Amino acid sequence: MDALEVEDLVMHFGPVRAVDGITLRIREGTVVALVGESGSGKSTVGRCIVRLLEPTGGTVRLAGADITRLDRRRLRPHRRNVSIVFQDPAGSLDPRLSVGDIVGEPLRLQKKARKEVPEKVAEALRRVGLRPEVAHRAPHELSGGQRQRVSIARALISEPRLLVADEPTSALDVSVQAAVLNLLADLQRDLGFACLFITHDLSAVEYLADEVAVMYLGQLVEQGPRRRIFGSPAHPYTQALLSAAPVPDPAEQRARRPVLLGDDLPSAIDPPPGCRFHTRCPVAVETCRTVVPEPRTIGEGGHQVACHLVNDDGTGPDVRLTQGVAR
C-alpha cells in the first residue's frame, strides 16, 4: 500500500508557479529522496503534503485518504499519519516551551490521557539518543544537533506513517550531520515509517534513500530506484547534478570534470516554454524548446524520465561527455 499518493500537485503563489504538476508515490516503509537546486520547489511540495499549504490544484492522499481540501476539523484525524522535520531546529521549536512540552504537544492535540504523556515523552527522547532529563530544559540550552533530535522526537511521537524530512541536516555543523543521518536511518528501519527526504546532499541520498525523484523548476524530470538514478541517470539535468557531487576518493575527485550548466535557475514567474531545462541543457534541440516532454517509463524498475532525447530503453545523450562545458 502507498503511504503517500500525490497526483498532479500544483502550488502557485500569485504569478509564481512554485510547483507545477507533480505526481509522486511513496510505498509503506520506503524512503524517497526529493532532490534539486534551491528554488526548484522541493520544500513547497513537502509543505503541501503536510497541509501547511493548501495546494492550488491536484490531489494529496495519505494512506488512501484524500486530505487535499479538508478543513481543520476534518483534517485532525489524519494529522497523526504525517509529521515534518524542518531544516532549522532553532526556528521550529517554541522558545517559550520546555523540551518536554514541545515533544508531547502532538499527544495533547490528539487528546491523549495527560498521565500518559510524560512517559511517552521520555521514551521518545531515549529513542533519539537524549536523556529523559532533557525534557525539563529549554531549546536554547541545547546544541543544534540536540535540538534537531528533539524535532525528530516530536515528529515521531505520534507514530506517523509518513515523515517529511525537509533538509534536516543542512543547518547543522558538519560534525553532527552524519550522526543525525544515522539516527534517521536507524529510526526508519526500526519503526518502518515511509519518508520523503528533501535534500540537495546527494551523498546523503545515496546512503538513505530507496528511490529518488529529481525536481527542476517546479516539475519532476526523473524518478526511479536509487541504483538506477545513480548508476544510469537518463535526464541531462540529473547527469549534471551527479557530476557536481563530491566523491570520497581524492584522486577521483581531482579527475572529475563537472558539467557547467551556466546561468541561474530561470524564474518560476515566467518559466521557459517546452522543456524547462532547455535554456541550460548542453544537448537541447529545437523540439526541447517548443514541446513539453511527458514523463514515461524507461528500462526496468519503474524508472521514469521527462526528456525528448532519451530512448525507451534508457539510452540517450550523456552531458558528462561534454567535458564540463555547456552551450
N, C-alpha and C positions, 0 to 999 in steps of 0.2 A: 504493500500500500504506500501511496505517496504521502509524506508528511506535509509537503507544500506543492501546490499547483498554481502557477502564475500564467495567465493567458492574456497575451496582447496588452500588457500593462503600459499605461500612458500616464505621465505626470508632467503637466505644463504649469509653469508659473508665469501667467500672462503670456508674453511672446516667447518666453524661454522654454524650449522643448527639452527638458532635462532627461526624461525617459520617453521613448517614442516607439513602443511596440515590443515589449519583452515577453517571451514565452520561456518558462523555466520550470523544471520539476526536480524535487529532491525526495529521494526514496527514504523510508524509515531507516535510521541508523547509519546514514552516509553523510559525508562532508563534501559539499560543493563549494569551490572557491570561485568568487566573482572578482575578476582582475581587470585592470585597465588603468590608463593615466588619470591623474587628478582632473576633475571636471568632466569625466565621462558619464557620471550619473550613478555610480555604484552605491553610494550611501543613500541616495534618494530611493533606490529600489528597496534597500533594507528598511527604510522608514515607512514606505508604503506597505510592506509586508506585515509589520507590527502595528500598522494603522496609527502611527504618529502623524501620518499624512493620509488624506483621503484621495485616492487616485482620480485623475481626470477621466480615465477610461480603463477598460479591461476588467479582469477578474482575479481575485486572490482567494484561494481555498486552503484552509488549514484542516488537515485530517479529513478532507472531503466536505467541510462546511464552508460555504461562501460567506466571507466576512467583509466583502468589499464595501458594502453600503450600510452596514449595521450601525444603528445609533449606539450611544454609550451604554444604555441599559442592556440591549440585546447582545452587545459585544462582550460584556463582562464574563459570561461563562466560558468564552473562548480565549480569554486573556491568559489563562493558566497554560494553554498549549504552546505559547510562543513567548520568548523573552529576548532581550537585546543587551549586549555589552558594547558600550560606546568606546570611542577612540581615546578620549581624555577622562581618566577616572576622577581627576580633581574637579572637573566641571559637572560630572554626572552624579556625584554624591552630595547630598544636602549637608552643608557645614553646620547646620543647626541641630542635627540629629546625631545620636551616638551610632556607632557601627552596628550594635545590636538592633536598634530601631530601623536602620536602613535595610539590613538583611531581612528582618522579619516583616517589613511593610507589605510585601505581596501576600503573606499569610493573613495579615489583618484585613486586607482588602477583600480577601476571599472568605472572610468571616470564620476563620479557624478559631477554635477554642483558645482563649487567652493563655490558659495554663500550659498549652502545648507549645507555644511559640518559643520560649527561651530554650527548651531542649532541642528543638529543630534548628534554631539559630546556631547553637553550639555545634551541632552535628554538621551543619553547612560550613561553618568556619574550619572545622577539622578537615573536612573533605578538600578544601582548597589550601591546606597547609598552614593555617593560622591557629593559634591557641584560642580556646573559648574566652579567655580573659580579655581578648581584644574587643569583645562586644561592648565593654564599658568605656572605650576610648573614642575620641573624635577623629574624623577623617584627616584633619590637618596634622595629627600626631603620627601618622603612618607615612612610610615611604611610597613612592609611586607604584612600585611593584606590589606592595601590600594593599594599596587602595584598589588596584585592578583585581586582585584576588577577592577583595570584598565585593566588587562589582559582579564578579563571576558567581560568588556565593549567593548574592541577591537574585541573580538571573536564574539560578538552578534550584533554588529552594522550593519552588512550586512544581518541580519535576516536569518541565515543559517537554513537548515532543519535538520542538524546533527551537534552536538557539541561533540568533543572528549576531555574529561577532563582527562588528564594524571596525576594522583595523585595530584590533585590541592591543597590539604591541607597539604601534608606531610612535606613541607619545612616551614610551619608556626608554630608560637607558639601555644601551646595547647589552650591558652585563646581565640584565634581568629579562630581556626579551625571550631568550631560549628557555628560561625556566617557566615563563608563562605559557609559551607554546607547548612545552612538555606537559604542563598541567592540563591544558585544554585537550590534548591528545589522550591523556590518561582518563580524564573525566568522560570524554566522548565514548571511549572504548568500554568503560565500566558501566556507564549509565545508559548508553545506547540511544541518545537523542540524535536527531538529524541536525545538521549545522550548515548555515550559509556563512561562509568565511570570506569577508570582504577585505581585500588587501591589494597592495601593489608589490609586496615582497614575494617574488617568485620562488625563492628558496624555501620560504615557509609553506607555500602552496605545494611544492614537491614533497615536503615532509608530511603534511597533514591531510591533504585533500584526496578524495576518491575520484572526483570529477572536477572539471574546470570549465568555466564559462568566461569568455573574453568579451569585454564591452568596449565599444568605441562610440563616442558622441551620441549616447542615448540608446544605442542598439547593440544587440549581440551579433558578433561577427563569426564566432566559432565556439563550439562547446562539445565536450566529449570526455571519455575517460582520461585520467591524468597521464597515463603512459602514452596514449595516442597523441595527446596535445604536446607533451614534452618530446616525444620521440619522433613524431611525424607531423609537425604543425603545418596546416594547409593554407591558412589565410596569411597574406603578406604582413598584416599588422601583427599577428601572433608571432610570426617569424622574427619580426623586428624587435618585439618585446623580449623574446627569449635570447636574441643575440646580444642584448644590452645587459642581461642578468649576469652578475659576477659568478665565477666558479671558484671552488676552494683550491684548485691547483694553480700556483703562481705562474708556472711555465705556460700552462694552457691559457690562463687569463691574459698574459702578455701577447700570446699569438692570436688572440681573437680580434676580429675587426667588426665591431657592432655596426648595424645598418643605421646610417644617419638620415632620419626622416626629414629634417629641416622643417621650418615653420612651426608655429604653435598649433594647438588643437583649434579647429575652426569654431566659430561662435555657435552656440546652441540656439541663438535667436534666429539665425539665418543659415541653417546647415546646407552644405553643398548638395546639388541635385545628384541623382544616380547613386552610386556607391559613395557613402560619406567619407570614405578613406581615400578617394581617388586623387585629392589635391596633394597628398603626401606620399602616394604609392609609387615606388620606383618602376613598376611594371604595368601601370594603368594603360588601358586602351580606350578608344572612343566610346565603346559600349559602357564602360565603367562610369563615364562622365554623364551619361544620359539615362541609363536604365537601372532601377533599384534591384540589386541581386536578392533573390528569395533564398532563405535557408533551405538546405537539402542535405540528406544523409549521404555520406561518402564512406567507402570502405566498410569496416565492420565495427561493432560495439557501440552503435548509436552516435558515431562521430558526425557532427553537423557543421556546415560552413556556409556562409553567405558570400560567395565570390564567383564572378563570371569565369575566371581563369582556371578554376580548379575542376578537374575531371571527376566523373562519378567514382573512379577507383582511388581517388585521393591524390593523384599526380597533378602537377602543375608547376608554375614558376616558383623558384626559391630566391627570395630577395637577398638572402645571405650571400649569394654568389655575385652580388653587385659590388662587392669589395668595399662596403661601407659608404657608398656614395649614392644618394637618391637624386633622381631627376627633378 
